Amino acid sequence: MKINKNIIIICICGVLLGVTGCDDYLDINTDPNNPTVAPLDQLTSKIQKDAADTYNSGDFWMANFLGVFTHQIVVREESDQYGLSTGSNFISNSWSKLYLTNTNMNSLIGTATEQGNMIYAGIGKIMHVDAFSKAVDIWGDIPYTEANQLGESIIAPKFDDQVQIYTTLFALLDEAIANLKDETAENSLTPGGDDLIYGGDVDKWIKAANTLKLKMYNNVRLYPELFDAAAVNALISEGNLISSLDEDFEFKYASALAPEDERHPLFAAEYGGGQITQYISPWFYEIMMGVNPTSYFTTIEDPRIPYYWFNQLTGGELAQNPIDYHDPNTDFVSIRFGSLSDGRDSGQRGSGTMVGMYICGGRYDDGMGSPDGDLGSSDGTGVAPFQYINYYERLFIEAELMQAGVVTGDASAKLREAVVAAFAKVDDIAENNGSSQSIPTLSGTTEVTAYIDDVITLFDAATADQKMEIIMTQKWIASFGKFTDQYNDIRRTGYPVLANPNGTNEYQIDAGQNSDGALGDPLLDSETTLGRDYPISIYWPANEINTNSNAPDQKQQSIYSIFWDN
């Protein structure tokens, strides 16, 4: 995969395209060797990568703090304890990237439509719907109908109503499907290798669009003015949805470093950086280890652990510095959410547990510890996908809808299908990782079969509310790294149960590493705290609020809700 860097962004002045900007376009010459609109193939590749980056983890992207809010990642920075400033680079970078990418989306859709190349137009619309439905899910009201309209002299676009945007996106998705099915279209140009997601396979794009529609309907299922049960049932009964691993809607990062870095951005940041910034949450760790008493999966250890993170230490080694959370039985080293302990801020580049193979193309944990000191860029490949929507997610959505009574069906059987598919996804990523390590297959093993059977046994014996919690917690575990989707699930359903630093008996591993370097300090409840409410939406960027005369007053994150939030 090679991403061409020479994509023309129509306007490059101002902080945000069409949101804050200059009075006039820069002069652009009309030399045919430097066209003002990039070719459709270049636009398509660029859009697919940039849309993935917008909502991914890595250097200063939004998912960095959403991983903390969903309690799979812990950091020392401001997003700990749900902290976030209006001027956060994490917010402004993703906002700016969204609207820059939308300029190319608009160019792709408009140019393709004018040329009669409707397959390209349909792909552009699907990418647009995915990007802007996520934006509404995160921010609520945003500039939409007037965004990216500098050519119309709109430099202060209004913020559109979030419900109306979602309504428009549903209609646009229908248009996209119609474009892809249009047998009368000229389609003198059709996507192939430039389509880095499906290689121009129209049938797969239609399935992706239908599955995206199902996902969006599930998001709004508690908002009757927009939810359409008949449409949901029709989508499921027709079955033209993502139905296998090879139909997953995802952008695949690669291992190339030149002419530009094509590795997963989280891998580049963590394995190539001078310090660990994204620690694995001990709350997530203890649930997967089967020791968290608030979880239904107590005593059930998850076989995916060595695929999800890598322990640099081995054999009960001590961490290089005093540390907040250290399990000597597994060599897991991290920090707690809301920690106040002395070890919280100690550097652990050579001993901290790191994000692994599944989430970013890091190292599979073979139990041997770091092969050559601190883990670095040579200890993984960076090959892992950004998962827009995939097969296991579709199955979890159907299990949720069945359990909620929206559609008929056996929620237990559907949950089993979803968990089986989730394990298969781990194998799929491992198989395509390009690692020199020998990474064992999970699916069909005794351990995986027993784990799935135990989960279903718990589900079948549970109350209705408990069943929903089990479905959503299993989806949360399976979708490690899909932090935007997890953030939606938590707000919509209230599950999974999240860590409460102000509670008691929060963690079960009682073996911190004290200031003398020895293991044994108890993990005290008094060493964690939380002084903020859960953010049910995210601040608009400060530069947008301060420079757009049509922007609303800044929100309170714990009060301003998304329309579908329960």
C-alpha positions in Angstrom: 0.0 0.0 0.0 1.4 3.4 -1.0 -0.4 6.6 0.0 0.3 9.4 -2.4 1.1 12.6 -0.4 0.5 15.0 -3.3 -3.2 15.4 -2.7 -4.5 18.9 -3.3 -6.5 20.4 -0.4 -8.7 23.0 -2.0 -8.1 25.7 0.7 -5.2 25.7 3.0 -5.7 29.0 4.8 -7.2 29.3 8.3 -7.3 27.0 11.2 -10.2 24.9 9.8 -11.4 24.5 6.3 -14.7 26.3 5.8 -15.1 26.7 9.6 -12.6 29.4 10.3 -10.6 30.7 7.4 -9.3 33.6 5.3 -11.4 36.0 3.2 -10.2 34.7 -0.2 -8.7 31.6 -1.7 -5.1 31.5 -2.4 -4.4 31.9 -6.1 -4.2 28.5 -7.7 -2.7 28.2 -11.1 -4.5 26.1 -13.8 -1.4 24.3 -15.0 -2.7 20.9 -16.2 0.2 19.3 -14.5 -1.0 20.8 -11.2 -4.8 20.4 -11.3 -7.0 22.1 -8.7 -8.9 18.9 -8.1 -6.9 15.7 -7.5 -7.8 12.6 -9.6 -10.5 10.4 -8.1 -8.0 7.6 -7.4 -5.7 9.9 -5.3 -8.7 11.4 -3.5 -10.1 8.0 -2.6 -6.8 6.7 -1.1 -6.2 9.9 0.8 -9.7 10.1 2.3 -9.6 6.5 3.5 -6.4 7.0 5.4 -7.3 10.4 6.8 -10.7 9.3 8.0 -9.0 6.4 9.8 -6.4 8.7 11.4 -9.1 11.2 12.6 -10.7 8.7 15.0 -7.6 6.6 15.7 -5.1 6.5 18.6 -1.6 7.9 18.2 0.1 11.3 18.6 -2.5 13.8 19.8 -5.7 12.2 18.3 -9.1 12.0 19.9 -9.0 8.3 20.6 -6.1 8.8 23.0 -8.5 10.3 25.6 -11.5 8.2 24.6 -9.5 5.1 25.4 -9.2 6.6 28.9 -12.9 7.5 29.2 -13.8 3.9 28.2 -11.3 2.4 30.7 -9.1 0.4 28.5 -6.2 2.9 28.6 -4.7 4.9 31.4 -2.5 8.0 31.0 -0.8 10.5 33.2 -2.0 13.5 31.2 -5.1 15.6 31.6 -7.7 13.0 30.5 -7.0 11.1 33.7 -10.0 11.5 36.0 -12.0 12.6 32.9 -10.0 15.8 32.7 -10.0 17.7 29.4 -9.4 21.3 28.5 -11.3 23.2 25.8 -7.9 24.0 24.2 -6.9 20.3 24.1 -4.8 19.4 21.0 -6.5 16.0 21.0 -9.8 17.7 20.3 -8.7 20.4 17.9 -6.5 18.0 15.9 -9.3 15.6 15.2 -11.8 18.4 14.5 -9.4 20.0 12.0 -8.6 16.6 10.4 -12.4 15.9 10.0 -13.1 19.1 8.1 -9.9 18.9 6.0 -10.9 15.4 5.0 -14.4 16.6 4.3 -13.0 19.0 1.7 -11.6 16.0 -0.2 -14.8 14.0 0.4 -16.8 16.9 -1.2 -14.4 17.0 -4.1 -14.6 13.3 -4.6 -18.4 13.2 -4.5 -18.9 16.3 -6.6 -16.3 15.4 -9.3 -17.4 11.8 -9.5 -21.0 12.8 -9.9 -20.3 15.3 -12.6 -18.3 12.7 -14.5 -20.9 10.0 -14.0 -18.5 7.9 -12.0 -21.1 6.9 -9.5 -19.1 4.1 -7.8 -16.6 6.7 -6.6 -19.4 8.9 -5.6 -21.0 6.2 -3.5 -17.8 5.3 -1.8 -17.3 9.0 -0.9 -20.7 9.3 0.6 -20.2 6.2 2.7 -16.9 7.6 4.1 -18.6 10.9 4.7 -21.6 9.3 6.6 -19.2 7.3 8.8 -17.1 10.3 9.6 -19.9 12.7 10.4 -22.1 10.2 12.3 -19.1 9.8 14.6 -18.7 13.5 14.8 -22.3 14.0 15.9 -21.9 11.1 18.4 -19.0 12.9 20.0 -19.9 16.6 19.8 -23.6 16.8 19.1 -24.4 20.0 17.1 -21.6 20.8 14.6 -21.1 22.9 11.5 -22.5 20.8 8.6 -24.6 22.4 5.9 -22.4 25.5 5.8 -19.1 23.8 6.5 -16.3 23.9 3.9 -18.2 26.7 2.1 -15.4 29.3 1.8 -16.2 29.5 -1.9 -19.6 30.8 -1.0 -18.0 33.3 1.3 -19.2 31.5 4.4 -16.4 32.0 7.0 -18.6 31.5 10.1 -20.8 28.4 9.5 -23.7 27.8 11.7 -23.9 24.8 14.0 -26.6 22.4 12.7 -29.0 20.5 14.9 -27.6 17.0 15.6 -30.8 15.2 14.9 -31.2 16.9 11.6 -27.6 16.0 10.7 -28.3 12.3 11.5 -31.5 12.4 9.4 -29.5 13.8 6.5 -26.8 11.1 6.9 -29.4 8.3 6.8 -30.7 9.8 3.5 -27.1 10.2 2.1 -26.4 6.5 2.9 -29.4 5.5 0.8 -28.1 7.7 -2.0 -24.7 6.0 -1.7 -26.3 2.5 -2.0 -28.3 3.7 -5.0 -25.1 5.1 -6.6 -23.3 1.8 -6.2 -26.2 -0.1 -7.7 -26.8 2.3 -10.6 -26.4 0.3 -13.8 -27.1 3.3 -16.0 -24.1 5.2 -14.7 -21.3 5.8 -17.1 -18.6 4.7 -14.7 -15.8 5.4 -17.1 -13.5 5.3 -14.1 -13.8 2.6 -11.5 -11.8 2.0 -8.3 -9.3 -0.7 -8.0 -6.0 -0.6 -6.1 -6.7 3.0 -5.1 -9.6 1.7 -3.0 -7.5 0.7 0.0 -10.5 -0.8 1.8 -12.3 -3.1 -0.7 -10.2 -2.9 -3.9 -13.2 -1.6 -5.8 -15.5 -4.5 -4.8 -19.0 -2.9 -5.1 -20.8 -5.7 -3.4 -18.7 -5.3 -0.3 -19.2 -1.6 -0.3 -23.0 -2.1 -0.3 -22.8 -4.6 2.6 -20.6 -2.0 4.5 -23.2 0.7 3.8 -26.1 -1.5 5.1 -24.1 -2.5 8.2 -23.3 1.2 8.9 -27.0 1.9 8.6 -27.7 -0.9 11.1 -25.1 0.5 13.4 -26.6 4.0 13.2 -30.1 2.7 13.9 -28.8 0.8 16.9 -27.2 4.0 18.2 -30.6 5.8 18.0 -32.8 3.0 19.2 -33.8 4.9 22.3 -34.8 8.0 20.3 -38.2 7.1 18.8 -38.4 10.1 16.5 -35.5 8.7 14.4 -35.4 5.0 15.1 -37.1 2.8 12.5 -37.7 -0.7 13.8 -39.2 -1.8 10.4 -36.0 -0.7 8.6 -33.9 -2.5 11.2 -35.8 -5.7 10.8 -35.6 -5.4 7.0 -31.9 -5.0 7.1 -31.4 -8.1 9.2 -33.9 -10.2 7.3 -32.4 -9.2 3.9 -29.0 -10.2 5.2 -27.0 -8.1 2.8 -24.6 -7.1 5.6 -21.0 -7.7 6.5 -21.0 -11.5 6.9 -17.4 -12.6 7.1 -13.9 -11.5 8.0 -13.0 -10.7 4.4 -15.9 -8.2 4.2 -14.8 -6.2 7.2 -14.9 -2.4 6.7 -11.4 -1.4 7.8 -8.3 0.5 6.8 -5.2 -1.6 6.9 -2.0 0.1 8.0 1.2 -1.3 6.6 4.9 -1.6 7.7 6.5 0.7 5.1 8.5 3.7 6.5 9.2 5.4 3.1 8.2 7.5 1.3 6.1 8.0 4.4 5.3 6.1 7.5 2.4 3.8 6.8 2.4 2.0 10.2 -0.4 2.2 12.7 -0.1 5.6 14.4 -0.4 4.1 17.9 2.5 1.7 17.1 4.6 4.6 15.8 4.0 6.7 18.9 4.4 4.0 21.5 7.1 1.7 20.1 9.0 4.5 18.4 8.6 7.1 21.2 10.9 7.8 24.2 8.3 7.1 26.8 5.1 5.0 27.3 2.1 7.2 27.2 -0.8 4.7 26.7 -0.8 2.3 29.6 -3.2 -0.7 29.7 -5.9 0.0 32.3 -5.6 -2.2 35.4 -9.5 -2.3 35.4 -9.5 -3.8 31.9 -6.6 -6.1 33.0 -8.4 -7.5 36.0 -11.6 -8.1 34.1 -9.8 -10.0 31.4 -7.8 -11.9 34.1 -11.1 -12.9 35.7 -10.4 -11.3 39.1 -12.6 -8.3 39.1 -15.6 -9.0 41.4 -17.9 -6.5 39.7 -17.6 -8.5 36.4 -19.6 -11.5 35.6 -16.5 -13.1 34.3 -14.7 -13.7 37.6 -12.6 -16.8 37.5 -12.7 -16.8 33.6 -9.3 -15.8 32.2 -9.5 -14.4 28.7 -7.2 -16.2 26.2 -6.8 -13.0 24.2 -4.5 -11.4 26.8 -1.1 -12.0 25.1 -2.5 -10.7 21.8 -3.8 -7.5 23.5 -0.7 -6.3 25.4 3.0 -7.2 26.0 4.7 -7.5 29.3 8.3 -6.3 29.1 9.2 -7.9 32.3 9.4 -11.6 32.9 10.0 -14.1 35.8 9.0 -11.7 38.6 11.5 -8.9 37.6 11.2 -5.6 39.4 10.1 -2.5 37.4 12.9 0.0 36.7 11.3 2.5 39.0 8.6 2.5 41.7 5.3 1.9 40.1 1.7 2.3 41.0 0.4 -1.1 39.8 2.5 -4.2 39.4 1.3 -7.8 39.3 4.3 -10.0 40.0 2.4 -13.1 38.9 2.2 -12.0 35.3 4.7 -9.1 35.2 2.0 -6.7 34.3 3.0 -3.0 35.0 0.7 0.0 34.8 -1.0 2.8 36.6 -4.5 3.1 38.0 -7.1 5.6 36.8 -7.1 8.5 39.2 -4.0 7.4 41.0 -2.4 9.6 43.7 0.5 7.2 44.5 4.2 8.0 44.5 4.8 5.6 41.7 2.2 7.1 39.3 4.7 9.4 37.6 7.7 7.2 37.4 9.1 6.5 34.0 8.7 2.8 32.9 9.9 2.8 29.3 11.8 -0.4 29.8 9.4 -2.2 32.1 5.8 -0.9 31.6 3.3 -3.2 29.9 2.7 -2.0 26.3 -0.1 -2.1 23.8 0.3 -5.2 21.8 -0.3 -7.0 18.4 -4.1 -6.7 18.2 -4.6 -3.0 18.6 -1.6 -1.6 16.7 0.7 -4.2 15.3 2.8 -4.4 18.4 4.5 -7.5 19.8 2.7 -10.7 20.7 3.5 -11.6 24.3 5.2 -15.0 24.2 6.2 -14.8 27.8 9.8 -14.2 27.1 9.9 -10.5 28.0 11.6 -7.8 25.9 14.1 -9.4 23.5 16.6 -6.6 23.5 16.0 -4.2 26.3 13.3 -1.6 25.9 10.7 -2.5 23.2 11.3 -0.4 20.1 10.1 -0.1 16.5 12.0 -3.3 15.5 9.9 -5.4 18.0 6.7 -5.2 16.0 5.4 -4.4 12.6 2.8 -1.7 13.0 0.5 -3.7 10.8 -3.0 -3.6 12.1 -6.3 -2.2 10.8 -8.4 0.7 11.9 -11.8 -1.1 12.2 -14.6 1.0 10.9 -17.2 -1.8 11.2 -16.6 -5.5 11.1 -18.4 -8.8 11.2 -18.2 -9.4 15.0 -19.5 -5.9 15.7 -22.5 -6.5 13.4 -23.2 -9.7 15.4 -22.9 -7.9 18.8 -25.3 -5.2 17.5 -27.9 -7.9 16.6 -27.5 -9.5 20.0 -28.1 -6.1 21.7 -31.2 -5.5 19.5 -32.5 -9.0 20.3 -31.9 -8.5 24.0 -33.6 -5.1 23.9 -36.7 -6.7 22.2 -36.3 -4.6 19.1 -35.9 -7.6 16.8 -36.8 -11.3 17.3 -34.2 -13.9 17.7 -32.1 -15.9 20.1 -29.8 -13.4 21.9 -27.7 -16.2 23.5 -27.0 -17.9 20.1 -26.2 -14.5 18.5 -23.8 -13.6 21.4 -22.0 -16.9 20.9 -21.7 -16.1 17.2 -20.3 -12.7 18.1 -17.7 -14.0 20.5 -16.6 -16.7 18.1 -16.2 -14.0 15.4 -14.3 -11.8 17.8 -11.7 -14.5 18.4 -11.5 -15.1 14.7 -10.7 -11.4 14.2 -7.7 -11.7 16.5 -6.5 -14.6 14.4 -7.1 -12.6 11.2 -5.0 -9.7 12.5 -2.3 -12.0 13.7 -2.1 -13.8 10.4 -1.7 -10.6 8.5 0.7 -9.0 10.9 3.8 -10.0 9.1 5.6 -10.7 12.4 8.7 -12.9 12.6 7.2 -14.3 15.8 5.3 -17.6 15.9 1.8 -16.4 16.9 -0.5 -19.3 17.7 -4.1 -19.5 16.4 -6.8 -19.0 19.0 -10.0 -20.2 17.3 -11.0 -23.8 18.0 -8.5 -24.3 20.9 -9.6 -25.9 24.1 -9.1 -22.7 26.0 -11.2 -20.6 23.7 -14.0 -23.1 23.5 -14.1 -23.3 27.3 -14.1 -19.5 27.6 -17.0 -19.1 25.2 -19.0 -21.9 26.8 -18.5 -20.3 30.2 -19.6 -16.9 28.9 -22.8 -18.4 27.4 -23.5 -20.3 30.6 -23.3 -17.1 32.6 -25.5 -15.4 30.1 -28.2 -18.0 30.1 -28.5 -17.9 33.9 -28.6 -14.1 34.1 -31.5 -11.7 34.5 -32.5 -9.5 31.6 -30.4 -6.5 32.8 -27.4 -8.8 33.5 -27.7 -10.2 30.0 -27.4 -6.8 28.4 -24.4 -6.1 30.6 -22.8 -9.3 29.5 -23.4 -8.6 25.8 -21.9 -5.1 26.1 -19.0 -6.1 28.3 -18.1 -8.8 25.8 -18.4 -6.3 23.0 -16.1 -3.9 24.9 -13.5 -6.6 25.3 -13.7 -7.6 21.7 -13.5 -4.1 20.4 -10.2 -3.1 22.1 -9.1 0.0 20.4 -12.5 1.0 18.9 -12.8 3.7 21.5 -15.4 5.9 19.7 -17.8 3.0 19.4 -17.2 2.0 23.0 -17.9 5.6 24.1 -21.2 5.4 22.3 -22.1 2.0 23.8 -21.3 3.1 27.4 -23.5 6.2 27.1 -26.4 4.3 25.3 -26.5 1.3 27.6 -24.6 2.1 30.8 -22.3 -0.9 30.2 -19.7 -2.1 30.9 -19.4 -1.0 34.5 -16.4 1.4 34.8 -13.8 1.9 37.5 -14.8 4.1 40.4 -11.7 5.5 42.1 -13.8 6.8 45.0 -15.2 3.3 45.7 -13.8 0.5 47.9 -12.1 -2.8 47.0 -11.6 -1.4 43.4 -8.6 -3.6 42.6 -7.8 -7.1 43.6 -4.0 -7.4 42.8 -2.4 -6.4 46.1 1.3 -6.0 45.1 2.4 -2.5 44.2 6.1 -1.7 44.0 7.1 0.6 46.7 9.7 3.5 46.9 12.4 1.1 48.1 12.0 -0.9 44.9 10.5 -4.0 46.5 7.2 -5.5 45.7 4.5 -5.6 48.4 3.0 -2.2 49.0 -0.8 -2.7 49.3 -3.0 -1.0 46.7 -4.9 1.4 48.9 -8.3 2.7 47.9 -7.2 6.1 49.4 -4.6 6.3 46.6 -7.1 6.8 43.9 -9.6 9.6 43.5 -12.1 11.1 41.1 -13.4 14.7 41.2 -15.2 15.0 38.0 -18.5 13.7 36.5 -18.4 11.4 33.4 -18.3 13.5 30.2 -21.4 12.6 28.1 -20.1 14.7 25.2 -16.8 16.3 24.3 -15.9 20.0 24.2 -16.0 21.9 20.9 -12.5 23.1 20.1 -11.7 26.4 21.8 -10.4 27.9 18.5 -13.7 27.2 16.9 -15.8 28.7 19.7 -13.5 31.8 19.9 -13.3 32.6 16.1 -16.7 31.5 14.7 -19.2 34.2 15.3 -22.0 31.7 14.8 -20.7 29.2 17.3 -22.7 28.5 20.5 -21.4 29.0 24.0 -19.0 26.3 25.1 -20.8 23.3 26.6 -20.4 21.6 29.9 -19.2 18.0 29.0 -21.1 16.4 31.9 -24.4 18.1 31.0 -24.7 18.5 27.2 -25.9 15.2 25.9 -26.2 13.6 22.5 -29.8 13.2 21.4 -29.8 9.4 21.5 -28.1 9.1 25.0 -30.2 7.3 27.5 
